Amino acid sequence: MKRYAIARSAMSGRQVLIAQAGLVSGLLLALLVKELPGMVREVRIYRMTGGLRAHRRYP
């Protein structure tokens, strides 16, 4: 009975986790950059309408 050496995978578990974290952070950064103009617009509208102080003026 011959024993064969188990082939090692090309990447370790830690390397896979680091690659996944890099991929997820890159996707989040791309989403933030894509949505940033809309968020800035919403903040400007919020500030023009009075923010938290405008309870009675705007329902």
Secondary structure by P-SEA (a helix, b strand, c coil): ccccccccccccaaaaaaaaaaaaaaaaaaaaaaaaaaaaaaaaaaaaacccccccccc
